[in-house]
Amino acid sequence: MYAFLKDMSGMPNPNEQAKCWMNEVRELSYDIDDSVDEFMIRVEQESSSKPQGFRGFIDRCLSLLTTIKAHHQITRKFRGLKRLAEEVSERRKRYRIDDTISKQQDTTIDPRMLALYTETARLVGIDGPRDELIQLMMGEDDQLKVISIVGFGGLGKTTLASEIFHKLEGQYQCQSFVPVSQKPNLWNVLRKVLFQVGYAAPENTNMEIWDVDELISTLHKFLTGKRFFIVIDDIWDATAWSTIRCALPENKNGSRVIATTRIEAVAAACCSNDYEYVYKMKALDTVDSRRLFFKRIFGSEDTCPPYLEEVSTGILKRCGGMPLAIITLSSHLATRRNKLDRELWEHTLNSLGCNLELNPTLEGMRQILSLSYTNLPHCLKACVLYLGMYPEDHEISKTDLVRQWVAQGFISKAGGQDAEDIAVDYFNEIVNRSIIQPAHTDSNNDVLSCRVHDMMLDLIIHKCREENFVTASDDIQDISGTRSTVRRLSLYLNGVTDSKSLGTIQLSHVRALTRFGTSTYIPPLGEFKHLRVLNLELRVGVAQMTVDLTGLCYLFQLRYLKIMIFGFGYIELPSKISGLQQLETLEIDVGKVQIPSDVVHLRRLRHLIVSGGFSLPGGIGNMKSIHTLRFRQLCMSLSSADTIKEIGELTNLRDLQLRFNYERRSTGYEAAARQSLDALHSSLGKLLDLRYLDIKHDGCLDDGFSSLSGSGSGSDTPLLLLRRFVTLWGWHSRLPRWIGQLQNLHDLQLAVKEVHGDDIRILAQLASLTNLHVKIQATPRENMVICRAGFPVLKHFEIGCSRMSYLIFEAGAMPRLQMLEVYFNASGWDKHGGAPTGIEHLSGLKEITVRISGRGARESNRRAALSALRNAADAHPGCPTTDIRCFDDMWTDFDDYVMEEAQEPVDLSP
């Protein structure tokens, strides 16, 4: 059945009869799969006294089958399935279907793909429209002004608004960029705006219980008297705009708002029907369309073979100058192995209609996007359809997504390769094909999270309905009467939900359940006997949310469990969680959680991530399959040294994060702290495969760490494989010497009390380092000189220091640096202040961000610091984008040190 469905998925346009039969086969294969899983669970639950291994498995199967009641149940079920399969097979004789089989290649992110988004921004947002709109915004009128950008989906409205937003960054006291979407949650929209403009709620205030009116009132009051710039992206109706508009005060400070929409009536309403401030998006002209198209396929706009010129002109004509269509089709061609084959190009042209050429329509765009989906390898199609589990405009974590794909069984293992590594290849290939868009990338150009364009999401949802792949709804009443068997269920619910709302929906066949929104409603978990993925991302709408997990311990097929509560919530996992023997990922991010002690008996668990749990479970050394272990709110007094020492027994561990909370000093605290630190050093010395290390340990980390990388020899030396090391919480007295041996290190983030000249030289020799973040507490005793030699691949440099005048860049320093971030305190600027020297020598610099703390500083010092940093940035010949701001209420870790003018380093434990 799987082979047949794989073959059929390559059919470009199966007829309705074929689609119907495919659905029958698909549903039957689900039922068979569920029945086999159920049988296997019953076998595994047989007495543990039976012999293990293959012989033990056979004995347990025979024992189960010789039990009369079980024998009849299993025989009856499989006979019924066999009869259904024979009936469906008979229908196959009525069809004659050509095979089309696709194969998948190992994949990394195509660097041209990331550059393409920059090129799109340049074409859509810079050549005219951006500057035209900025000129319109920057008129002499200081009254609040609203500008609308209107145009069909895929024309680049969001790209243009984003370009303007970043260009004007730093010129306003408050800034915010928020998406609204077709079915807006105004509570979330207003909450995001409040957060982005810098509002800090009073102590002991729970904003999660506020209603929309209270959010409007608070935002209006906070913005009154301030110069603000807010972008409201993708708004669909005037009513939603009217609500948002109530929160934006009229003032004469030159405040500006941009609204983007597809609907001209909404655009006019946003501007109070002043059509002078409505900007209509235009399609790309022929020259820019060709430039974008060929750059994606060939890497250059001038290298198209002559024999493809005519057919490429036809393809571009069908795209109608729409960037989304051009990117989608060019990515479709660029990722084909025979991309220079004229027949492939002609087939692509003949597959397109003329809808976009004549008039932008949803059906025309869907036709182009559908071509991209249809030509996906079979192994990627289920991964793409799974994106339908997420609501519009949701930022999707790559790590979460690939783990859910594995849990759902979408990943085909090959050659002994780890399933999650293959899933990452799948993710990269989907990015390369422009089906998902990068949201955040790291300094190595690895995509960390993504979004789905709303028009692509429209296609995905359409396909999900067609194939009964995902059932998604924001109104539970809409699906309460559904007759189809629900296989995957996604609910975005807000407010109070009736516990009986699911009506007659049968939940026993659901394989994945996701819940988003503020509603506390969770369907009865005990009914989901075939559930593999449970993902709850809830936003607290009450003072405290307690999540009901009754029935969780009976989800014997569960492989992925994530519970995230934004706000303060409490959950208590069932005490018998050890029955979930298929579980591979357990992630809990809530205010408080009680982790049962028997979690250590989950023998297949690979990823254990906990925020809100205050102690490590005893016996953690038994979890031999663990790859990721993260505890973010540990109490040292509740985690014994013996338990911490057990971490050293986790030989497969690749990712370790331990963040110990600051605790008030008590009798015996120092001795306990020393014991736990010694235990931590002992454990880290045994972890030879560790790649990611993030430690917060109440200061004095360096005392025992200095010997870590010297405790082994050759391949047995610990930490040598580290790619990321973060220790920003807790000050090192100075840079640990062993860091110089970490030649695989890509990302280093640390805090030191003092820095010396040889510290800079050690860091400069890290050949793989692309991201460096350093906090320096004390005033440097000598200049920090960045020489020409060293930092060969560094792209992102962030530094916090009390005296920036000590930082000097020589000519040729950091040749690949793209982003420089600096933060310091302006206090004492008149005595020993100064901007870093030689910023103009950073030849590859594209962005400069400066944050100045004004705490304790005179107004004249704040103005002088701002002026000096702006002058230093303006001196750069490459004209990098700059964002330089001073905040009176911003606190840096060294503020107290600066204002007290201490002569020696002081301990500022977090």
C-alpha positions in Angstrom: 0.0 0.0 0.0 2.8 2.4 0.9 4.5 1.7 -2.4 1.3 2.3 -4.3 0.7 5.6 -2.5 4.3 6.6 -3.1 3.9 6.0 -6.9 0.5 7.7 -7.0 1.8 10.8 -5.2 4.0 11.6 -8.3 0.9 11.8 -10.5 0.6 15.5 -11.6 -3.2 15.4 -12.0 -4.9 12.2 -10.9 -8.6 12.0 -11.9 -11.3 12.1 -9.2 -11.8 8.3 -9.5 -8.1 7.7 -8.7 -8.2 10.3 -5.9 -11.1 8.4 -4.3 -9.3 5.1 -4.5 -6.1 6.6 -3.1 -8.0 7.9 -0.1 -9.5 4.4 0.5 -6.0 2.8 0.4 -4.6 5.6 2.7 -7.3 5.2 5.3 -7.0 1.4 5.3 -3.2 1.6 5.7 -3.8 3.9 8.7 -6.1 1.3 10.2 -3.7 -1.6 9.6 -0.8 0.5 11.1 -2.9 1.3 14.2 -3.8 -2.4 14.7 -0.2 -3.6 14.3 0.9 -0.9 16.8 -1.8 -2.0 19.3 -0.7 -5.6 19.0 2.9 -4.7 19.5 2.1 -2.7 22.7 0.2 -5.7 24.1 3.2 -8.0 23.3 5.6 -5.5 25.1 3.3 -5.4 28.1 3.6 -9.1 28.6 5.4 -10.2 31.8 9.0 -8.9 32.0 10.0 -12.3 33.4 9.8 -13.7 29.9 13.2 -14.1 28.1 14.3 -11.1 26.1 15.8 -10.9 22.6 14.2 -12.3 19.5 13.3 -15.6 21.1 11.7 -13.8 24.0 9.6 -11.7 21.5 8.3 -14.9 19.8 7.4 -16.4 23.1 5.5 -13.3 24.2 3.6 -13.3 20.8 2.7 -16.9 21.1 1.6 -16.4 24.7 -0.7 -13.6 23.7 -2.2 -15.5 20.8 -2.9 -18.6 22.9 -4.9 -16.5 25.4 -8.5 -17.3 24.1 -10.0 -13.9 24.5 -7.0 -12.0 23.0 -6.8 -14.6 20.2 -10.4 -14.0 19.1 -10.0 -10.2 19.3 -6.9 -10.1 17.3 -8.0 -12.7 14.8 -11.3 -10.9 14.2 -9.6 -7.5 13.7 -7.0 -8.8 11.2 -9.5 -10.9 9.3 -11.7 -7.8 8.9 -8.7 -5.7 7.7 -7.7 -8.5 5.3 -11.2 -8.6 3.8 -11.2 -4.8 3.4 -7.8 -4.9 1.7 -9.1 -7.6 -0.8 -12.1 -5.5 -1.6 -10.0 -2.4 -2.2 -7.5 -4.5 -4.2 -10.2 -5.6 -6.6 -10.9 -2.0 -7.5 -7.3 -1.5 -8.6 -8.0 -3.5 -11.7 -10.2 -0.7 -12.9 -7.3 1.7 -13.0 -4.2 2.0 -15.2 -1.8 4.4 -13.6 1.7 5.3 -14.7 4.4 5.1 -12.1 6.4 8.2 -11.2 8.9 7.6 -8.4 11.0 10.3 -6.8 14.2 9.9 -4.8 15.6 12.1 -2.0 19.1 13.4 -1.8 21.0 14.5 1.4 20.7 18.3 1.5 22.1 21.4 3.2 20.6 24.9 2.9 21.4 26.3 -0.5 23.3 29.6 0.3 21.7 31.1 -2.8 18.3 30.6 -1.2 19.1 32.9 1.7 20.6 35.4 -0.6 17.5 35.3 -2.7 15.4 36.8 0.1 17.9 39.7 0.3 17.7 40.1 -3.5 13.9 40.1 -3.3 14.0 42.8 -0.6 16.3 44.9 -2.8 14.1 44.6 -5.9 10.7 45.0 -4.1 11.7 47.4 -1.3 14.6 49.6 -2.3 14.4 50.5 -6.0 12.0 53.3 -5.6 9.0 52.2 -3.5 10.8 52.2 -0.1 12.3 55.7 -0.6 9.0 56.9 -2.1 7.1 55.8 1.0 9.6 57.1 3.4 9.4 60.5 1.7 5.6 60.3 2.1 6.0 59.4 5.8 8.6 62.1 6.6 6.5 65.1 5.6 6.5 68.2 7.7 3.3 67.3 9.4 4.0 66.0 12.9 0.5 64.7 13.5 0.0 60.9 13.7 0.1 59.6 10.1 -1.1 56.2 8.8 0.1 54.9 5.5 -1.5 51.8 3.8 0.2 49.4 1.5 -2.3 47.4 -0.6 -1.8 44.7 -3.1 -2.5 41.0 -3.9 -0.9 38.3 -1.8 2.7 37.5 -2.9 3.5 41.0 -4.3 5.8 41.8 -1.5 3.8 44.1 0.9 5.4 42.6 4.0 8.9 42.8 2.4 8.4 46.5 1.6 7.1 47.3 5.1 9.9 45.4 6.7 12.5 47.3 4.6 11.1 50.6 5.7 10.9 49.4 9.3 14.6 48.5 9.4 15.7 51.6 7.5 14.0 53.9 10.1 15.0 51.8 13.1 16.5 53.9 15.8 14.7 57.1 14.8 11.7 56.5 17.1 11.4 56.0 20.8 9.1 53.0 20.3 8.8 50.5 17.4 6.7 47.5 16.7 6.0 45.1 13.8 3.1 42.7 14.3 1.2 40.4 11.9 -2.6 40.3 12.2 -3.8 37.6 9.7 -7.2 36.7 8.3 -8.7 35.6 11.6 -7.1 38.0 14.0 -6.6 37.4 17.7 -6.6 41.0 18.8 -5.6 40.1 22.3 -2.4 38.6 21.0 -1.8 41.5 18.6 -2.1 44.2 21.3 -0.1 42.1 23.7 2.8 41.8 21.1 2.7 45.6 20.4 2.9 46.3 24.2 5.9 44.0 24.5 7.7 45.3 21.5 7.4 49.0 22.3 9.0 48.4 25.6 6.2 48.3 28.1 7.1 46.7 31.4 4.2 45.7 33.6 4.3 46.7 37.3 5.6 44.1 39.7 3.1 41.3 40.6 0.9 42.2 37.6 -0.4 39.3 35.5 -1.1 40.8 32.0 -2.3 37.4 30.8 -5.7 38.0 32.6 -6.3 41.4 31.0 -9.0 41.8 28.5 -8.7 43.6 25.2 -10.1 46.9 26.6 -7.4 46.9 29.3 -4.7 46.3 26.8 -6.0 49.1 24.6 -6.0 51.5 27.6 -2.5 50.5 28.7 -1.0 50.8 25.3 -2.7 54.2 24.6 -1.4 55.6 27.9 2.1 54.2 27.4 2.4 55.7 23.8 1.0 59.1 24.8 3.8 61.7 24.5 6.1 59.3 22.7 7.3 59.2 19.1 6.4 55.7 17.8 6.5 53.7 14.6 4.2 50.7 14.3 3.6 48.3 11.4 0.4 46.4 11.3 0.9 43.7 8.8 -1.7 41.7 6.8 -5.0 43.2 8.1 -8.2 41.9 6.5 -11.1 43.9 7.8 -11.9 47.4 9.0 -13.4 46.3 12.3 -10.1 44.8 13.5 -8.3 48.0 12.4 -10.8 50.1 14.3 -10.0 48.2 17.5 -6.2 48.6 17.0 -6.6 52.2 16.1 -8.2 52.9 19.5 -4.8 52.1 21.2 -2.8 54.6 19.1 -2.9 58.1 20.6 -3.1 61.2 18.5 0.1 63.3 19.1 2.3 65.8 17.5 5.6 63.9 17.9 5.8 62.7 14.3 4.5 59.2 15.0 3.9 56.9 12.0 1.9 53.7 11.3 2.0 51.5 8.3 -0.8 49.0 7.6 -0.6 46.3 4.9 -3.6 44.7 3.4 -4.9 42.9 0.3 -8.2 44.8 0.3 -8.5 48.3 -1.0 -11.5 49.2 1.2 -9.5 48.2 4.3 -6.5 50.3 3.1 -8.8 53.3 2.7 -10.3 52.8 6.2 -6.9 52.7 7.8 -6.0 56.1 6.2 -9.5 57.5 7.1 -10.2 57.5 3.3 -7.3 59.8 2.6 -6.2 58.2 -0.7 -3.0 60.2 -0.7 -1.7 57.8 1.9 -2.7 54.6 0.1 0.2 53.0 -1.8 -0.7 50.4 -4.3 2.0 47.7 -4.9 3.2 47.2 -8.4 4.4 43.9 -10.0 8.0 43.6 -10.9 8.9 44.7 -14.4 10.5 42.4 -16.9 14.1 43.3 -16.0 13.7 42.7 -12.3 11.7 39.5 -12.8 14.5 38.1 -15.0 17.1 39.1 -12.4 15.3 37.4 -9.6 14.4 34.3 -11.6 17.9 33.6 -13.0 19.8 34.4 -9.9 18.0 31.7 -8.0 18.6 29.1 -10.7 22.1 29.9 -11.9 23.5 32.1 -9.2 23.8 35.0 -11.7 21.4 36.9 -13.9 23.6 36.7 -16.9 24.2 32.9 -17.3 21.0 31.6 -18.8 21.8 29.3 -21.8 20.5 30.8 -25.1 18.3 27.7 -25.8 16.3 28.5 -22.6 15.7 32.2 -23.3 12.4 31.7 -25.1 10.8 29.3 -22.7 12.0 31.3 -19.7 10.3 34.4 -21.1 7.1 32.4 -21.3 7.4 31.2 -17.7 8.1 34.7 -16.4 5.1 36.0 -18.4 2.9 33.5 -16.6 4.2 34.7 -13.2 2.9 38.2 -13.8 5.8 39.9 -12.0 4.8 38.5 -8.7 7.9 37.8 -6.5 6.3 34.8 -4.6 5.4 33.1 -7.9 8.9 33.8 -9.4 10.7 32.5 -6.3 8.5 29.4 -6.2 9.0 28.4 -9.8 12.7 29.3 -9.9 13.3 27.1 -6.8 11.3 24.3 -8.4 13.7 24.4 -11.4 16.9 25.0 -9.4 16.4 21.9 -7.2 15.9 19.5 -10.1 18.9 17.4 -11.1 18.2 18.0 -14.8 17.7 21.8 -14.4 19.3 22.5 -17.8 17.0 20.2 -19.7 14.8 22.2 -22.1 12.0 19.6 -21.8 11.8 20.2 -18.1 11.3 23.9 -18.6 8.7 23.4 -21.4 6.8 20.9 -19.1 6.8 23.6 -16.4 5.5 26.2 -18.8 2.8 23.9 -20.1 1.7 23.1 -16.5 0.9 26.7 -15.8 -2.3 28.5 -16.6 -2.6 32.1 -17.7 -4.5 33.3 -14.5 -1.6 35.4 -13.1 -0.6 36.7 -16.5 -4.1 38.2 -17.0 -5.2 39.0 -13.5 -3.9 38.1 -10.0 -6.2 35.5 -8.5 -6.0 33.0 -5.6 -6.6 30.2 -8.1 -3.8 31.3 -10.3 -1.3 31.6 -7.5 -2.5 28.2 -6.1 -1.8 26.6 -9.5 1.9 27.8 -9.4 2.4 26.8 -5.8 0.7 23.4 -6.5 3.3 22.7 -9.1 6.0 23.1 -6.5 4.1 20.7 -4.2 3.3 18.1 -6.8 6.9 17.7 -7.9 8.2 17.1 -4.3 9.7 13.7 -3.6 7.2 11.5 -1.9 9.1 11.5 1.4 8.7 15.3 1.6 5.0 15.6 0.9 3.8 14.4 4.3 6.4 16.7 6.0 4.9 19.7 4.1 1.3 18.8 4.8 2.2 18.6 8.5 2.7 22.3 8.4 -1.1 22.6 8.3 -1.0 21.8 12.1 0.3 25.3 12.7 -1.9 28.5 12.6 -1.2 31.4 10.2 1.8 33.6 10.9 3.1 31.1 13.5 6.9 30.9 13.9 7.8 27.2 13.7 10.9 25.9 15.4 13.0 23.6 13.2 13.9 21.5 16.1 10.3 20.9 17.2 9.2 20.3 13.6 11.8 17.6 12.8 11.2 15.8 16.0 7.5 15.7 15.3 8.2 14.4 11.8 10.2 11.6 13.3 7.5 10.8 15.8 4.9 10.6 13.1 7.0 8.1 11.1 7.5 10.4 8.1 11.3 9.9 8.0 12.7 6.9 6.0 15.9 5.7 7.7 18.8 5.0 5.3 22.3 3.6 5.7 22.2 3.6 9.5 21.8 7.4 9.5 20.1 9.0 12.5 16.4 9.7 11.7 16.6 13.3 13.1 19.7 14.0 10.9 17.7 12.9 7.8 14.7 15.0 9.0 17.0 18.1 9.1 18.0 17.3 5.4 14.3 17.2 4.6 13.8 20.6 6.3 16.6 22.1 4.4 15.3 20.8 1.1 11.9 22.3 1.8 13.6 25.7 2.5 15.5 25.4 -0.7 12.3 24.8 -2.6 10.8 28.0 -1.1 7.9 26.2 0.4 8.8 27.6 3.8 10.5 30.9 4.5 13.4 31.3 7.0 12.4 33.4 10.1 15.6 33.2 12.1 19.1 32.0 11.0 22.3 31.7 13.0 25.7 33.0 12.1 26.3 29.7 10.1 23.3 30.4 8.0 21.5 27.4 9.6 17.7 28.1 9.6 16.5 27.9 13.2 12.8 28.7 12.6 10.5 29.3 9.7 7.2 30.6 8.6 4.7 29.5 5.9 3.5 32.2 3.6 -0.3 32.5 4.0 -0.8 31.6 0.3 1.3 28.5 0.6 -0.6 27.7 3.8 -3.8 28.1 1.9 -2.6 25.4 -0.5 -1.4 23.1 2.3 -4.8 23.3 4.1 -6.5 22.6 0.8 -4.4 19.5 0.3 -4.9 18.4 3.9 -8.6 18.4 3.5 -8.4 16.6 0.2 -6.3 13.8 1.7 -7.8 13.9 5.2 -4.3 14.6 6.5 -5.0 17.3 9.1 -8.2 18.6 10.6 -7.6 22.1 11.8 -10.0 24.6 13.3 -10.3 27.7 15.4 -14.0 27.0 16.1 -14.6 23.6 17.6 -18.3 23.7 16.5 -17.1 23.6 12.9 -15.7 20.1 13.2 -18.0 18.6 15.8 -20.2 16.9 13.1 -17.4 15.7 10.8 -17.9 12.2 9.4 -14.4 11.6 8.3 -12.0 9.7 10.6 -9.8 12.4 12.2 -6.1 11.5 11.8 -4.4 14.7 13.0 -6.2 17.4 15.0 -5.1 21.0 15.5 -7.2 23.3 17.6 -6.6 27.1 18.0 -9.1 28.0 20.8 -9.6 31.1 22.8 -11.9 31.9 25.7 -14.2 29.4 27.4 -14.8 26.1 25.5 -17.6 23.6 26.3 -16.1 20.3 27.3 -18.7 18.5 25.2 -18.1 20.6 22.0 -16.2 17.8 20.1 -19.6 16.0 19.9 -19.4 12.8 18.0 -15.8 13.0 16.8 -14.0 9.7 17.3 -10.6 10.5 18.9 -9.2 7.0 19.0 -7.5 7.3 15.6 -5.9 10.7 16.1 -2.1 10.5 15.7 -1.2 14.1 16.5 -3.0 16.7 18.7 -1.9 20.3 18.9 -3.5 23.0 20.9 -2.9 26.8 20.6 -4.6 29.8 22.2 -5.9 30.9 25.6 -8.6 28.3 26.2 -7.8 25.9 29.0 -9.8 23.1 27.2 -7.9 19.9 26.4 -9.9 17.0 24.9 -10.0 13.9 27.2 -6.5 12.4 26.6 -7.6 8.9 27.6 -9.5 8.6 24.3 -6.4 9.1 22.1 -5.1 5.6 22.2 -3.1 5.9 19.0 -1.7 9.4 19.7 2.0 9.8 18.8 2.4 13.6 19.1 0.9 15.8 21.8 1.9 19.5 21.5 0.2 22.0 23.8 1.3 25.7 23.3 -1.1 27.6 25.5 -1.3 31.2 26.6 -2.6 31.7 30.1 -5.9 33.6 30.1 -6.4 33.2 33.9 -4.2 34.0 36.9 -2.9 30.5 37.0 -3.5 27.6 34.7 -3.5 24.0 35.8 -3.3 21.6 32.9 -5.4 18.4 33.3 -3.3 15.5 32.1 -5.6 12.8 33.2 -5.2 9.8 30.9 -1.7 10.8 29.7 -0.2 7.6 31.2 -2.4 5.5 28.9 -1.0 7.0 25.6 1.2 4.0 25.0 2.0 5.1 21.4 3.1 8.6 22.4 6.5 9.6 21.0 6.5 13.4 21.4 5.2 15.4 24.3 5.6 19.2 24.6 3.7 21.4 26.9 4.4 25.1 26.8 2.4 27.7 28.9 3.1 31.4 28.3 2.4 32.9 31.7 2.2 31.1 34.9 1.0 27.5 34.8 1.3 24.4 36.9 1.3 20.8 35.7 1.9 17.5 37.4 2.9 14.6 35.2 1.3 11.3 36.1 3.4 9.3 38.6 3.4 6.3 36.3 4.9 8.0 33.3 7.3 5.1 32.8 4.6 3.3 30.9 5.2 5.6 28.0 8.0 3.4 26.6 7.7 4.9 23.1 8.4 8.4 24.3 11.4 10.1 22.6 10.9 13.8 23.4 9.6 15.2 26.7 9.6 19.0 26.8 7.9 21.0 29.6 8.1 24.8 29.7 5.7 26.1 32.4 6.0 28.1 35.6 6.1 25.0 37.8 6.2 21.3 37.1 6.6 18.2 39.1 8.7 15.6 37.2 8.0 12.1 38.5 11.0 10.1 39.6 10.2 7.2 37.2 11.0 9.4 34.2 14.5 7.9 34.3 12.9 4.5 33.2 11.9 5.8 29.8 14.5 3.8 27.9 13.8 5.4 24.4 13.8 9.0 25.6 16.3 11.1 23.6 15.3 14.7 24.6 14.4 15.8 28.1 13.9 19.6 28.4 12.4 21.1 31.5 11.7 24.7 32.6 10.0 25.0 36.0 11.4 21.8 37.5 13.7 22.6 40.4 15.7 19.3 40.8 17.3 16.7 38.7 15.7 13.3 39.1 17.8 10.6 40.9 18.9 7.8 38.7 19.3 10.0 35.6 22.4 8.0 34.7 20.2 5.2 33.6 18.9 7.2 30.6 21.4 5.9 28.1 19.5 7.1 25.0 19.5 10.8 26.1 20.9 13.2 23.5 19.5 16.4 24.9 19.3 17.3 28.6 18.1 20.7 29.6 17.0 21.9 33.0 16.5 25.7 33.2 15.5 26.5 36.8 17.5 24.1 39.0 17.9 24.7 42.7 21.4 23.7 43.9 20.0 22.8 47.3 17.6 20.3 45.7 20.0 18.7 43.3 22.5 16.4 45.1 26.1 16.2 44.0 25.6 12.4 43.4 22.8 13.1 40.9 24.9 15.7 39.0 27.7 13.3 38.9 25.4 10.7 37.1 25.3 13.0 34.1 28.8 11.8 33.3 27.3 8.3 32.6 25.2 9.7 29.7 27.6 8.7 26.9 25.3 9.7 24.0 24.7 13.2 25.4 25.2 15.9 22.8 23.4 18.9 24.2 23.6 19.9 27.9 22.0 22.9 29.5 22.0 23.3 33.3 20.9 26.7 34.8 21.0 26.9 38.5 18.9 29.6 40.1 20.4 32.1 42.4 19.7 31.1 46.0 20.0 33.1 49.2 23.2 32.2 51.0 22.5 29.9 53.9 24.4 27.8 56.4 26.4 25.2 54.5 25.6 26.8 51.1 29.2 27.3 50.1 30.2 23.8 50.9 27.1 22.4 48.9 27.9 24.7 46.0 31.5 23.5 45.9 30.4 19.8 46.0 27.9 20.3 43.1 30.5 22.2 41.1 33.1 19.4 41.6 30.4 16.9 40.5 29.7 19.0 37.4 33.4 19.1 36.5 33.6 15.4 37.0 30.6 14.8 34.7 31.8 17.1 31.9 35.1 15.4 31.9 33.5 12.2 30.7 31.2 13.6 28.0 33.3 13.0 24.9 30.5 13.5 22.3 29.1 16.8 23.8 28.4 19.5 21.1 26.4 22.1 22.9 27.0 23.3 26.5 25.0 26.0 28.3 25.8 26.5 32.0 24.5 28.9 34.6 26.1 28.3 38.0 26.1 31.3 40.4 29.6 32.5 39.6 33.1 30.9 40.0 32.7 28.6 37.0 36.4 28.8 35.9 38.0 27.4 39.0 37.6 23.8 38.1 37.0 24.2 34.4 40.6 25.0 33.7 41.6 21.4 33.8 38.7 20.0 31.8 40.2 19.7 28.3 43.4 18.5 29.6 42.0 15.4 31.3 42.2 13.2 28.3 44.3 12.6 25.3 43.6 12.7 21.6 40.0 11.7 20.8 39.4 11.0 24.5 39.8 14.7 25.4 36.4 16.0 26.7 34.7 19.0 25.1 36.9 19.1 22.0 33.8 18.5 19.8 31.9 21.5 21.3 30.2 23.7 18.7 28.4 26.0 21.1 29.5 27.1 24.6 27.3 29.5 26.6 28.1 30.7 30.1 26.8 34.3 30.3 25.4 33.8 33.8 28.1 33.7 36.4 31.4 35.5 35.9 34.7 33.9 35.0 37.6 35.7 36.7 39.2 35.7 33.2 39.0 33.8 30.0 39.5 30.0 30.7 42.7 28.9 28.9 41.3 25.6 27.7 38.8 27.4 25.4 41.8 27.9 23.0 41.7 24.2 22.2 38.1 24.2 21.0 38.8 24.4 17.2 35.2 23.1 16.4 33.6 26.0 18.3 31.2 28.1 16.2 29.4 30.0 19.0 30.9 31.3 22.2 29.1 33.4 24.7 30.7 34.1 28.1 31.1 36.7 30.9 34.5 37.6 32.4 35.4 39.9 35.2 38.6 41.0 33.5 40.2 40.7 30.0 43.9 40.7 29.1 45.7 41.1 25.9 46.5 37.4 25.5 42.8 36.6 26.0 42.0 38.3 22.7 44.8 36.4 21.0 43.4 33.1 22.2 39.9 33.9 20.9 41.3 35.1 17.6 42.8 31.7 16.9 39.5 29.8 17.1 39.3 28.9 13.4 35.6 28.0 13.3 34.2 30.8 15.4 31.3 32.6 13.7 29.5 34.1 16.7 31.2 35.7 19.7 29.4 37.4 22.6 31.6 38.7 25.5 30.5 40.6 28.6 33.4 42.3 30.5 32.6 43.5 34.1 35.6 45.6 35.0 37.4 48.4 33.2 40.0 46.8 31.0 43.6 47.4 32.2 44.9 47.7 28.6 43.5 48.2 25.1 41.6 45.4 23.5 43.3 45.3 20.1 41.7 43.2 17.3 44.6 42.6 14.9 44.5 41.7 11.3 45.4 38.1 11.9 42.7 36.0 13.6 38.9 35.7 13.7 39.0 34.3 10.1 35.2 33.5 9.8 33.6 35.6 12.6 30.3 37.0 11.4 28.7 38.3 14.5 30.5 40.1 17.4 28.6 41.3 20.5 30.4 43.0 23.3 29.4 44.6 26.6 32.0 46.7 28.4 32.1 49.7 30.7 34.6 51.5 28.6 34.3 51.1 24.8 37.2 53.4 24.1 39.5 50.5 24.9 38.2 48.5 21.9 40.4 49.0 18.8 40.0 47.4 15.3 43.1 47.4 13.2 43.0 47.6 9.4 41.9 44.2 8.0 40.5 43.0 11.3 37.6 40.5 11.4 37.4 40.3 7.5 34.0 38.5 7.4 32.3 40.4 10.2 28.7 41.3 9.2 27.1 42.4 12.5 28.6 44.4 15.4 26.6 44.9 18.6 27.9 47.1 21.4 26.4 48.0 24.8 27.8 50.1 27.6 26.9 52.6 30.3 27.2 56.4 29.6 28.1 57.3 33.1 31.5 59.0 33.3 31.6 59.6 29.6 33.0 63.1 30.1 36.1 61.7 31.9 37.0 58.5 30.1 34.4 57.9 27.4 35.0 57.3 23.7 33.7 55.2 20.8 35.5 52.1 19.6 38.4 52.9 17.3 38.6 51.6 13.7 35.0 50.5 13.0 35.6 51.7 9.5 38.2 48.9 9.1 35.6 46.2 9.3 35.2 45.8 5.6 32.3 43.3 5.5 30.2 45.1 8.1 26.5 45.3 7.3 24.8 46.1 10.6 25.8 48.1 13.7 23.6 48.0 16.8 24.4 50.1 19.9 22.6 50.1 23.2 23.6 52.7 25.7 22.4 52.5 29.3 21.6 56.0 30.8 21.3 54.8 34.4 23.2 57.2 36.6 24.5 59.2 33.7 24.0 63.0 33.1 22.0 64.1 30.1 25.1 65.7 28.6 27.0 62.3 28.8 24.1 60.5 27.2 24.0 62.9 24.3 27.8 62.8 23.9 27.8 59.0 23.8 25.1 58.9 21.2 26.9 61.5 19.0 30.2 59.7 19.2 28.9 56.3 18.3 26.9 57.7 15.4 29.9 59.5 14.0 32.0 56.3 14.3 29.3 54.4 12.4 28.9 57.1 9.7 32.7 56.9 9.0 32.3 53.4 7.6 32.6 53.5 3.8 30.2 50.6 3.3 27.3 52.6 4.9 26.0 49.7 7.1 22.5 50.0 8.6 22.7 51.4 12.1 20.5 51.2 15.2 21.9 53.4 18.0 19.8 54.1 21.0 20.0 55.2 24.6 17.6 53.9 27.3 17.3 55.5 30.7 15.8 52.4 32.2 18.1 49.9 30.6 20.4 47.9 33.0 23.6 46.2 32.1 25.5 43.8 34.2 28.2 46.3 34.9 26.1 49.4 35.6 26.6 49.1 39.4 30.3 48.7 38.9 30.5 51.8 36.7 28.4 54.0 38.9 30.2 53.1 42.1 33.6 53.6 40.2 34.9 50.5 41.9 38.6 49.9 41.6 38.5 46.0 41.8 36.1 43.5 40.3 33.0 43.0 42.3 30.8 39.8 42.4 27.5 40.5 40.7 26.0 37.0 40.8 22.8 36.9 38.8 
